[in-house]
Each structure stands twice: as C-alpha cells, then as structure tokens.
Amino acid sequence: MRERVKTTARELGLDVSVKTLDAPTRTVQEAALAVGCEDAQIAKSIVFIADGDPVVVVTSGQHRVDVNKLCDVLDCAESRPATPNEVRAATGFAVGGVPPFGHGLPVVFDATLLEHQCVWAAGGDGNSLFQADPKRLVECTSATVAVVA
C-alpha cells in the first residue's frame, strides 16, 4: 500500500517521503507522538457515506467531523462514518491507513488544516505517514475546502 501512495503522490506532482515507523500510527495520538508534532497537524482521512456514496474527509486530528456541516457542504440529506468494510471496499485501504489521495473518491478538506505549514497524513497502512504542505494536498486532490469540524 505504501508503494501505491508513493506512486500516486508522484503522479500528482507531490514529492513525499513515506515513513514507516516501528510504532503504530493508527490513532491521532500515536501518529503525533511518533513524528513529534501536535495533534492538530495530523491530517486524518475519514471515509463517510453521504447519500449512499463514499467521500473522504480530511480533517485535523484535533477535531471531529460534524455530519450536519458535512451534509451542508455536500448538499446531501444524510452522512455517516463508513464501516471498516466500507472503507476498504471504497478506498482499498484499511481504517487508519487511508491517505488523502489514491482512492479516486471526492475529498472534503477541513479548512483548519490550512493554518499549518505542514501536516502529516496516513501513508497507506497503520504504521506509515508522510509530511506535506496542506495547500498542495488541496490542489492535488481538487478537494473542496470547508469547515466541517
């Protein structure tokens, strides 16, 4: 999975180095501790099902997604977090390893992440992360930027 992330990053014009760590990085706290950053700099990619369709929401590790705000952004009637099986089926990645790209799904990017010069995102599995400029991630994924927390 890490190779898929690296390949997709190159195709998108991103120069990233995916770091595989000995410690797990599946949670925000684990990831922040492993790379020595604040929780707010962890860009967690969460799959939601919005009116039956999967979408990836990239939000700060310091926040929780407000499904009502997400529905407003997506102009949908309902949204909910995807189950682990739905996450894998929609993205090809397991929960905790979903990157902000490489899955072909629409992306909603939480505006609060743009307050940081760099963020850390999942690199394809529960032990890998990469650092990136959040503005470049928005550009490369054609993400919708909105306040969803």
C-alpha positions as MATLAB code, in Angstrom:
seq = 'MRERVKTTARELGLDVSVKTLDAPTRTVQEAALAVGCEDAQIAKSIVFIADGDPVVVVTSGQHRVDVNKLCDVLDCAESRPATPNEVRAATGFAVGGVPPFGHGLPVVFDATLLEHQCVWAAGGDGNSLFQADPKRLVECTSATVAVVA';
ca = [
       0.000    0.000    0.000;
       2.853    2.403    0.729;
       4.103    1.966   -2.832;
       0.650    2.865   -4.132;
       0.745    6.064   -2.066;
       4.245    6.950   -3.305;
       3.311    6.285   -6.924;
       0.115    8.313   -6.719;
       1.934   11.175   -4.990;
       4.484   11.301   -7.830;
       1.688   11.250  -10.420;
       0.068   14.203   -8.618;
       3.353   16.124   -8.550;
       3.900   15.706   -4.811;
       7.367   14.975   -3.502;
       6.684   12.955   -0.369;
       8.707   10.545    1.664;
       6.525    7.898    3.283;
       7.985    6.977    6.661;
       7.302    3.546    8.070;
       7.577    3.594   11.830;
       8.066    0.817   14.361;
       5.209    2.145   16.480;
       1.642    2.081   15.177;
       0.196    5.353   13.856;
      -3.456    4.336   13.577;
      -4.676    6.963   16.048;
      -4.040   10.697   16.110;
      -2.178   10.465   19.395;
       0.037    7.604   18.189;
       0.839    9.432   14.958;
       1.592   12.787   16.625;
       3.825   11.145   19.206;
       5.665    9.129   16.547;
       6.582   12.166   14.416;
       6.813   14.771   17.168;
       4.025   17.125   16.127;
       0.804   18.475   17.587;
      -2.447   16.515   17.215;
      -3.753   19.405   15.084;
      -1.087   18.668   12.433;
      -2.306   15.124   11.845;
      -4.451   15.115    8.705;
      -6.776   12.200    9.324;
      -8.634   10.849    6.296;
     -12.043    9.540    7.278;
     -14.440    7.894    4.862;
     -18.080    8.936    5.140;
     -21.101    7.642    3.284;
     -23.072   10.636    2.025;
     -26.451    9.793    0.499;
     -25.067    6.323   -0.221;
     -21.795    7.437   -1.823;
     -18.349    7.350   -0.215;
     -16.374   10.555    0.284;
     -13.082   11.169    2.079;
     -12.986   13.925    4.671;
      -9.504   15.105    5.620;
      -9.633   16.852    8.974;
      -7.323   17.912   11.753;
      -6.547   15.351   14.410;
      -7.717   17.917   16.917;
     -11.289   17.944   15.578;
     -14.275   15.704   14.998;
     -16.321   15.936   11.803;
     -19.778   17.425   12.273;
     -22.044   15.363    9.986;
     -24.546   18.227    9.722;
     -21.850   20.592    8.428;
     -20.639   17.871    6.079;
     -24.174   17.461    4.701;
     -24.362   21.212    4.128;
     -21.049   21.167    2.229;
     -22.034   18.151    0.124;
     -25.682   19.182   -0.255;
     -26.802   15.763    0.902;
     -29.602   14.580    3.162;
     -27.531   12.287    5.379;
     -23.969   11.253    6.061;
     -22.355    8.798    8.437;
     -18.915    7.358    9.059;
     -18.235    4.331    6.867;
     -17.783    0.920    8.461;
     -14.308   -0.652    8.249;
     -15.541   -2.941    5.447;
     -16.977    0.031    3.539;
     -13.687    1.917    3.972;
     -11.665   -0.919    2.460;
     -14.177   -1.502   -0.343;
     -14.285    2.197   -1.257;
     -10.573    3.013   -0.957;
      -8.578   -0.213   -0.966;
      -7.052    0.891    2.360;
      -7.842   -0.162    5.910;
      -9.059    2.257    8.575;
      -6.054    4.126    9.965;
      -4.123    3.943    6.713;
      -6.309    5.905    4.282;
      -4.284    8.646    2.573;
      -5.870   11.868    1.271;
      -5.382   10.630   -2.325;
      -5.013    7.422   -4.293;
      -8.581    6.227   -3.904;
     -10.421    8.189   -6.601;
     -13.051    9.499   -4.190;
     -14.203   13.088   -3.758;
     -12.280   14.837   -0.976;
     -13.501   17.431    1.513;
     -10.591   19.163    3.252;
     -11.165   20.803    6.616;
     -10.145   24.463    6.380;
      -8.463   24.363    9.800;
      -5.630   22.268    8.335;
      -4.631   25.220    6.155;
      -3.475   27.039    9.305;
      -0.379   24.787    9.323;
       2.657   24.918    7.054;
       2.873   21.150    7.072;
       0.673   18.254    8.099;
       1.202   14.514    8.488;
      -1.124   12.103    6.666;
      -1.515    8.328    6.560;
       0.777    6.608    4.108;
      -1.287    3.537    3.237;
      -1.213    1.494    6.429;
      -1.350    1.856   10.189;
       2.420    2.368   10.558;
       3.184    4.852    7.780;
       2.938    8.616    7.488;
       4.110   11.338    5.149;
       4.538   15.071    5.599;
       3.037   17.539    3.121;
       2.011   21.142    2.626;
      -1.771   21.164    3.170;
      -2.282   23.716    0.385;
      -0.576   21.352   -2.082;
      -2.756   18.474   -0.876;
      -5.850   20.556   -1.609;
      -4.562   21.428   -5.087;
      -3.531   17.879   -5.955;
      -6.767   16.279   -4.792;
      -9.081   19.009   -6.154;
     -10.585   18.981   -2.684;
     -13.492   21.061   -1.528;
     -12.226   23.219    1.343;
     -14.779   23.810    4.088;
     -15.214   23.993    7.832;
     -16.574   20.558    8.732;
     -15.481   20.311   12.372;
];
